[in-house]
Structures are given as C-alpha cells and as structure tokens.
Amino acid sequence: MARELGLSPALDRMLLHGVGCAGGMSIMRAAAQIACGAAARGRPARVLCFACELCTPNVRHDLAEAEACTDISQLGITAALFGDGAGAFVLCNDEGLLRDDNGNPQTPVFQLLEWGNSTLPDTMQYLSCYVDPTGFRTVLTRDVPSFTRKAVAPMFQQLLPSFRDKVGFAELDASSFDWALHPGGLAIIEGVQAQLSLTDEQLRATQQIYKTRGNTSSASVLSVLDLLRKMGRGKDHVVATAFGPGISIEMAMLRRVRERGD
C-alpha cells in the first residue's frame, strides 16, 4: 500500500490482525490514540487506516470440513455468511488537518470525540477464530446476537457522559444519534434496535449495507459510515459500533462537522 501510494519508506506502520468484525473500529481507536499522542508532543498526525477482508481462507476450511463430514447436521455454514470487502479513512489531529491555499484547515467529515472497547467475560467459545491446516476456522454460534445486543447499551452509557460534556448538550440520549451498527446479521440489528428503542431512520445506513453487501467483517462498519455521510443531513451525532472475537465490542462517538450555515 505504501509503495502504491508513493509514501515514505520511513512511514510508521501498524498491523492489526485477528480482530474480526471489530477491526474497522479497532483501527479507528488505534489511530485516535496515535493522533492524541502526536498532539501531546506538538506534532501533526495524519493516519491512513484501511481494512481488507478476504473470505477464501474461511471457505477453504469449510469445504474441507464438508468433504470429510459424515453427519450433514454438523456442517458449518460460517463461510457463506461473509463476503470480501475493503474500506479506508484518514484520521488527523488538529495539527495534521490539510489546509487550503490560504492556510485554512479543510473541513473534515466527522470529529471523533469518544471511543472505548471491552471484552465480554467467558464468551470466547461463542465467537472466535483459529488457524487450521486447511484455513481459518471460525466459531460462530447462535448465542452471539444475545450477547451483542446486551453489550451495546452499557458501553454507550459509559461513553455518553464524557461525550455530553465535550459537545455541551446534557440531554443527549440514544435517540439523539444516527447509528452505524455493524451489519452482522438481522438478529443483531433488530436486537440492538429493540434494546435501545432505535428507529429505522437511525439505522438506515446499517440496514442498507446489510441488504446490499452483507457482512464484510472488519470493513462493514466503515461501509456503513461511508454510506451514512452521503444520506443527507442526518443527526448531528453518530455512534459507530462493531463486535469481534472474544466477544469484544468497539464503539466510537462522533460529531458531524457542519459547514458554516449548514
């Protein structure tokens, strides 16, 4: 990637691997920490983040398992639930924002104000990934939606007070946000929607990506955010959240950056 973009060989690089569907949010968190660290040192930060998913290693394993299977009821369909995908974004601190010919900083799309992550105790057996001789073996049980829908509200409530302070609106609640939820399946989407009493309008980008692209693992939530920014004015604030092996949850709270008079 650095070679194709003509970036410096001395560029700082970081590889995140094994974070599954939470990857898009994991890399956003890592980029935010890098940018904050650079700001503390008085340095600009401009972090290119991208997620790339290939399902072939999973399909290869599932096909090998199917060939060796003697009980059709034990066949796994995990590989059929995922698709290939990629997504990218650039995260900057204030010093790293690109500037126009007059020296004024260009207007970004979102401002990342809060983020967090957590792993639900004793849930690895429900969602995990292993390397086998025939490829990646994914463990994905029917219990995952019940865990994920219960994990979103506590993380949201944990981050909300600090976000309220930063934007200056004490009355914000779940209804005040557009939601970029990882489209991991209908049970996850509907479960989180019911848990937080979200409207279809708040989840419009998630539902559209689920219908048109399905689950592309780490790239999925980036696709949702990309679509959401193109779907009209929307709400001033956005929550992005995704889940990964562990079971882990990643969440970010963003503010739309409006042009003057918008």
C-alpha positions as a Markdown table, in Angstrom:
| # | Residue | x | y | z |
|---|---|---|---|---|
| 1 | Met | 0.0 | 0.0 | 0.0 |
| 2 | Ala | 2.8 | 2.4 | 0.9 |
| 3 | Arg | 4.6 | 1.6 | -2.4 |
| 4 | Glu | 1.5 | 2.1 | -4.5 |
| 5 | Leu | 0.7 | 5.5 | -2.8 |
| 6 | Gly | 4.3 | 6.7 | -3.0 |
| 7 | Leu | 4.6 | 7.0 | 0.8 |
| 8 | Ser | 7.9 | 7.3 | 2.6 |
| 9 | Pro | 9.7 | 4.1 | 3.5 |
| 10 | Ala | 10.2 | 5.6 | 7.0 |
| 11 | Leu | 6.4 | 5.7 | 7.5 |
| 12 | Asp | 5.2 | 4.3 | 10.8 |
| 13 | Arg | 3.1 | 1.2 | 10.2 |
| 14 | Met | 0.8 | -0.9 | 12.3 |
| 15 | Leu | -0.9 | -4.2 | 11.5 |
| 16 | Leu | -4.0 | -5.4 | 13.4 |
| 17 | His | -4.8 | -9.0 | 12.8 |
| 18 | Gly | -7.4 | -11.3 | 14.3 |
| 19 | Val | -9.8 | -8.6 | 15.4 |
| 20 | Gly | -12.6 | -9.9 | 13.1 |
| 21 | Cys | -15.7 | -7.8 | 12.5 |
| 22 | Ala | -14.5 | -5.3 | 15.2 |
| 23 | Gly | -11.5 | -4.4 | 13.0 |
| 24 | Gly | -12.8 | -1.2 | 11.5 |
| 25 | Met | -13.4 | 0.3 | 14.9 |
| 26 | Ser | -10.2 | -1.2 | 16.4 |
| 27 | Ile | -8.1 | 0.6 | 13.8 |
| 28 | Met | -10.1 | 3.8 | 14.4 |
| 29 | Arg | -9.3 | 3.5 | 18.2 |
| 30 | Ala | -5.6 | 2.8 | 17.5 |
| 31 | Ala | -5.4 | 5.8 | 15.0 |
| 32 | Ala | -7.0 | 8.1 | 17.6 |
| 33 | Gln | -4.5 | 7.1 | 20.2 |
| 34 | Ile | -1.7 | 7.7 | 17.8 |
| 35 | Ala | -3.1 | 11.1 | 16.9 |
| 36 | Cys | -3.6 | 12.1 | 20.5 |
| 37 | Gly | 0.0 | 11.0 | 21.3 |
| 38 | Ala | 1.3 | 13.1 | 18.5 |
| 39 | Ala | -0.7 | 16.1 | 19.6 |
| 40 | Ala | 0.7 | 15.8 | 23.1 |
| 41 | Arg | 4.2 | 16.1 | 21.6 |
| 42 | Gly | 3.1 | 19.1 | 19.5 |
| 43 | Arg | 3.3 | 17.1 | 16.2 |
| 44 | Pro | 0.9 | 16.7 | 13.4 |
| 45 | Ala | -0.7 | 13.3 | 12.7 |
| 46 | Arg | -2.3 | 12.1 | 9.5 |
| 47 | Val | -3.1 | 8.4 | 9.8 |
| 48 | Leu | -4.3 | 6.4 | 6.8 |
| 49 | Cys | -6.4 | 3.5 | 8.0 |
| 50 | Phe | -7.7 | 0.6 | 5.9 |
| 51 | Ala | -9.4 | -2.7 | 6.4 |
| 52 | Cys | -9.3 | -5.5 | 3.9 |
| 53 | Glu | -11.2 | -8.8 | 4.2 |
| 54 | Leu | -10.8 | -12.0 | 2.1 |
| 55 | Cys | -13.0 | -14.9 | 2.8 |
| 56 | Thr | -11.1 | -17.5 | 0.8 |
| 57 | Pro | -9.2 | -19.0 | 3.9 |
| 58 | Asn | -12.6 | -19.5 | 5.6 |
| 59 | Val | -14.2 | -21.1 | 2.6 |
| 60 | Arg | -11.2 | -23.4 | 2.1 |
| 61 | His | -11.6 | -24.7 | 5.6 |
| 62 | Asp | -15.4 | -25.1 | 5.4 |
| 63 | Leu | -15.1 | -27.0 | 2.1 |
| 64 | Ala | -12.5 | -29.4 | 3.6 |
| 65 | Glu | -14.8 | -29.9 | 6.6 |
| 66 | Ala | -17.7 | -30.6 | 4.3 |
| 67 | Glu | -15.8 | -33.1 | 2.3 |
| 68 | Ala | -14.8 | -35.0 | 5.5 |
| 69 | Cys | -18.2 | -34.7 | 7.2 |
| 70 | Thr | -20.3 | -37.9 | 7.7 |
| 71 | Asp | -23.1 | -36.2 | 9.5 |
| 72 | Ile | -24.8 | -33.5 | 7.4 |
| 73 | Ser | -26.4 | -31.9 | 10.6 |
| 74 | Gln | -22.8 | -31.0 | 11.7 |
| 75 | Leu | -22.0 | -29.0 | 8.5 |
| 76 | Gly | -21.0 | -25.4 | 9.2 |
| 77 | Ile | -22.2 | -22.5 | 7.0 |
| 78 | Thr | -20.0 | -19.8 | 8.6 |
| 79 | Ala | -18.1 | -19.0 | 5.4 |
| 80 | Ala | -21.3 | -18.5 | 3.5 |
| 81 | Leu | -22.2 | -15.6 | 5.9 |
| 82 | Phe | -19.3 | -13.4 | 4.9 |
| 83 | Gly | -18.2 | -11.5 | 1.8 |
| 84 | Asp | -15.0 | -9.9 | 0.7 |
| 85 | Gly | -14.7 | -6.1 | 1.3 |
| 86 | Ala | -12.4 | -3.2 | 2.0 |
| 87 | Gly | -12.7 | 0.3 | 3.4 |
| 88 | Ala | -10.4 | 3.2 | 4.3 |
| 89 | Phe | -10.4 | 6.6 | 6.0 |
| 90 | Val | -7.9 | 9.2 | 7.1 |
| 91 | Leu | -7.8 | 10.3 | 10.8 |
| 92 | Cys | -5.9 | 13.5 | 11.7 |
| 93 | Asn | -5.3 | 15.6 | 14.8 |
| 94 | Asp | -5.9 | 19.4 | 14.6 |
| 95 | Glu | -2.3 | 20.0 | 13.6 |
| 96 | Gly | -2.5 | 17.4 | 10.8 |
| 97 | Leu | -5.6 | 18.7 | 9.0 |
| 98 | Leu | -4.9 | 19.5 | 5.4 |
| 99 | Arg | -5.0 | 23.3 | 4.6 |
| 100 | Asp | -6.2 | 25.2 | 1.6 |
| 101 | Asp | -4.1 | 27.8 | -0.3 |
| 102 | Asn | -5.0 | 30.5 | 2.3 |
| 103 | Gly | -3.8 | 28.3 | 5.2 |
| 104 | Asn | -7.2 | 27.5 | 6.5 |
| 105 | Pro | -7.9 | 23.9 | 7.6 |
| 106 | Gln | -10.1 | 21.9 | 5.4 |
| 107 | Thr | -13.4 | 20.7 | 6.8 |
| 108 | Pro | -13.4 | 17.0 | 7.9 |
| 109 | Val | -16.5 | 14.8 | 7.7 |
| 110 | Phe | -16.6 | 13.7 | 11.3 |
| 111 | Gln | -14.9 | 14.7 | 14.6 |
| 112 | Leu | -14.1 | 11.7 | 16.8 |
| 113 | Leu | -14.7 | 12.7 | 20.4 |
| 114 | Glu | -15.0 | 9.4 | 22.4 |
| 115 | Trp | -14.2 | 5.8 | 22.0 |
| 116 | Gly | -14.0 | 2.6 | 24.0 |
| 117 | Asn | -13.7 | -1.1 | 23.9 |
| 118 | Ser | -14.4 | -4.1 | 26.1 |
| 119 | Thr | -14.4 | -7.9 | 26.1 |
| 120 | Leu | -17.3 | -9.8 | 27.5 |
| 121 | Pro | -16.1 | -12.3 | 30.1 |
| 122 | Asp | -16.3 | -16.0 | 29.2 |
| 123 | Thr | -17.6 | -15.6 | 25.7 |
| 124 | Met | -14.7 | -16.8 | 23.6 |
| 125 | Gln | -16.4 | -20.1 | 23.0 |
| 126 | Tyr | -19.2 | -18.4 | 21.2 |
| 127 | Leu | -17.2 | -16.2 | 18.7 |
| 128 | Ser | -13.6 | -17.0 | 17.9 |
| 129 | Cys | -11.2 | -17.8 | 15.0 |
| 130 | Tyr | -8.4 | -20.3 | 14.8 |
| 131 | Val | -5.8 | -21.2 | 12.2 |
| 132 | Asp | -6.1 | -24.8 | 11.0 |
| 133 | Pro | -4.0 | -26.6 | 8.3 |
| 134 | Thr | -7.0 | -26.2 | 5.9 |
| 135 | Gly | -7.5 | -22.4 | 6.6 |
| 136 | Phe | -9.2 | -20.2 | 9.1 |
| 137 | Arg | -11.8 | -22.0 | 11.3 |
| 138 | Thr | -14.4 | -19.6 | 12.6 |
| 139 | Val | -16.6 | -20.4 | 15.6 |
| 140 | Leu | -19.8 | -18.5 | 15.4 |
| 141 | Thr | -22.7 | -19.8 | 17.5 |
| 142 | Arg | -26.4 | -18.8 | 17.7 |
| 143 | Asp | -25.7 | -17.2 | 21.1 |
| 144 | Val | -23.8 | -14.2 | 19.6 |
| 145 | Pro | -26.8 | -11.9 | 18.9 |
| 146 | Ser | -28.0 | -12.2 | 22.5 |
| 147 | Phe | -24.5 | -11.2 | 23.8 |
| 148 | Thr | -24.0 | -8.3 | 21.4 |
| 149 | Arg | -27.4 | -6.7 | 21.9 |
| 150 | Lys | -26.9 | -6.7 | 25.6 |
| 151 | Ala | -23.3 | -5.2 | 25.3 |
| 152 | Val | -24.2 | -2.1 | 23.4 |
| 153 | Ala | -26.2 | -0.2 | 26.0 |
| 154 | Pro | -23.6 | -0.4 | 28.8 |
| 155 | Met | -20.8 | 0.7 | 26.5 |
| 156 | Phe | -23.0 | 3.6 | 25.2 |
| 157 | Gln | -23.9 | 4.7 | 28.8 |
| 158 | Gln | -20.2 | 4.5 | 29.8 |
| 159 | Leu | -19.1 | 6.9 | 27.0 |
| 160 | Leu | -22.1 | 9.2 | 26.9 |
| 161 | Pro | -21.3 | 11.5 | 29.9 |
| 162 | Ser | -17.9 | 12.5 | 28.6 |
| 163 | Phe | -19.4 | 13.0 | 25.1 |
| 164 | Arg | -22.1 | 15.2 | 26.5 |
| 165 | Asp | -19.5 | 17.3 | 28.2 |
| 166 | Lys | -17.5 | 17.8 | 25.0 |
| 167 | Val | -20.4 | 18.8 | 22.8 |
| 168 | Gly | -22.2 | 20.8 | 25.6 |
| 169 | Phe | -25.6 | 19.0 | 25.4 |
| 170 | Ala | -26.6 | 17.4 | 28.7 |
| 171 | Glu | -29.9 | 16.0 | 27.2 |
| 172 | Leu | -28.4 | 13.6 | 24.7 |
| 173 | Asp | -29.5 | 10.0 | 24.7 |
| 174 | Ala | -29.7 | 7.1 | 22.2 |
| 175 | Ser | -32.4 | 8.8 | 20.2 |
| 176 | Ser | -30.1 | 11.8 | 19.5 |
| 177 | Phe | -27.7 | 9.8 | 17.4 |
| 178 | Asp | -27.5 | 8.2 | 14.0 |
| 179 | Trp | -26.2 | 4.7 | 14.5 |
| 180 | Ala | -23.5 | 3.0 | 12.3 |
| 181 | Leu | -24.0 | -0.5 | 13.6 |
| 182 | His | -22.0 | -3.5 | 12.3 |
| 183 | Pro | -24.4 | -5.4 | 10.0 |
| 184 | Gly | -23.6 | -8.8 | 11.4 |
| 185 | Gly | -27.0 | -10.2 | 10.8 |
| 186 | Leu | -30.7 | -9.4 | 11.2 |
| 187 | Ala | -30.8 | -10.8 | 14.7 |
| 188 | Ile | -28.0 | -8.4 | 15.8 |
| 189 | Ile | -29.5 | -5.4 | 14.1 |
| 190 | Glu | -33.0 | -6.0 | 15.4 |
| 191 | Gly | -31.8 | -6.9 | 18.8 |
| 192 | Val | -29.8 | -3.7 | 19.3 |
| 193 | Gln | -32.7 | -1.7 | 17.8 |
| 194 | Ala | -35.1 | -3.1 | 20.3 |
| 195 | Gln | -32.7 | -2.8 | 23.2 |
| 196 | Leu | -32.2 | 0.9 | 22.6 |
| 197 | Ser | -35.6 | 1.8 | 21.0 |
| 198 | Leu | -33.9 | 3.0 | 17.8 |
| 199 | Thr | -35.9 | 3.9 | 14.8 |
| 200 | Asp | -35.4 | 2.5 | 11.3 |
| 201 | Glu | -34.2 | 6.0 | 10.3 |
| 202 | Gln | -31.4 | 5.9 | 12.8 |
| 203 | Leu | -30.3 | 2.6 | 11.4 |
| 204 | Arg | -30.9 | 3.4 | 7.7 |
| 205 | Ala | -27.3 | 3.1 | 6.6 |
| 206 | Thr | -26.7 | -0.2 | 8.5 |
| 207 | Gln | -29.9 | -1.7 | 7.1 |
| 208 | Gln | -28.9 | -0.7 | 3.6 |
| 209 | Ile | -25.4 | -2.1 | 3.8 |
| 210 | Tyr | -26.8 | -5.3 | 5.2 |
| 211 | Lys | -29.3 | -5.6 | 2.3 |
| 212 | Thr | -26.8 | -4.8 | -0.5 |
| 213 | Arg | -23.4 | -6.0 | 0.8 |
| 214 | Gly | -24.0 | -8.3 | 3.8 |
| 215 | Asn | -21.3 | -8.8 | 6.3 |
| 216 | Thr | -17.7 | -8.0 | 5.1 |
| 217 | Ser | -16.3 | -8.3 | 8.6 |
| 218 | Ser | -13.9 | -5.5 | 9.6 |
| 219 | Ala | -14.8 | -3.4 | 6.6 |
| 220 | Ser | -18.5 | -3.5 | 7.2 |
| 221 | Val | -18.8 | -0.6 | 9.7 |
| 222 | Leu | -16.6 | 1.6 | 7.5 |
| 223 | Ser | -19.0 | 0.9 | 4.6 |
| 224 | Val | -21.9 | 2.0 | 6.9 |
| 225 | Leu | -20.1 | 5.2 | 7.9 |
| 226 | Asp | -19.3 | 6.0 | 4.3 |
| 227 | Leu | -22.9 | 5.5 | 3.2 |
| 228 | Leu | -24.2 | 7.4 | 6.2 |
| 229 | Arg | -22.3 | 10.6 | 5.3 |
| 230 | Lys | -24.0 | 10.5 | 1.9 |
| 231 | Met | -27.6 | 10.1 | 3.1 |
| 232 | Gly | -28.5 | 13.7 | 3.7 |
| 233 | Arg | -28.0 | 15.9 | 6.7 |
| 234 | Gly | -28.9 | 13.4 | 9.4 |
| 235 | Lys | -28.4 | 13.9 | 13.1 |
| 236 | Asp | -25.5 | 15.9 | 14.4 |
| 237 | His | -24.0 | 13.0 | 16.3 |
| 238 | Val | -23.2 | 9.4 | 15.3 |
| 239 | Val | -22.4 | 6.2 | 17.2 |
| 240 | Ala | -20.4 | 3.6 | 15.4 |
| 241 | Thr | -20.1 | 0.1 | 17.0 |
| 242 | Ala | -18.9 | -3.3 | 16.0 |
| 243 | Phe | -18.2 | -6.7 | 17.5 |
| 244 | Gly | -15.3 | -9.2 | 17.3 |
| 245 | Pro | -13.9 | -12.4 | 18.7 |
| 246 | Gly | -13.8 | -12.6 | 22.4 |
| 247 | Ile | -16.7 | -11.5 | 22.3 |
| 248 | Ser | -15.4 | -7.9 | 22.0 |
| 249 | Ile | -17.2 | -4.7 | 21.4 |
| 250 | Glu | -15.7 | -1.5 | 20.0 |
| 251 | Met | -17.6 | 1.8 | 20.0 |
| 252 | Ala | -16.8 | 5.4 | 18.8 |
| 253 | Met | -18.9 | 8.6 | 19.2 |
| 254 | Leu | -18.5 | 11.2 | 16.5 |
| 255 | Arg | -19.9 | 14.6 | 15.7 |
| 256 | Arg | -20.7 | 15.7 | 12.2 |
| 257 | Val | -18.6 | 18.6 | 11.2 |
| 258 | Arg | -21.0 | 21.1 | 9.5 |
| 259 | Glu | -20.0 | 23.7 | 7.0 |
| 260 | Arg | -20.9 | 27.2 | 8.2 |
| 261 | Gly | -24.6 | 27.8 | 7.7 |
| 262 | Asp | -25.3 | 24.1 | 7.0 |
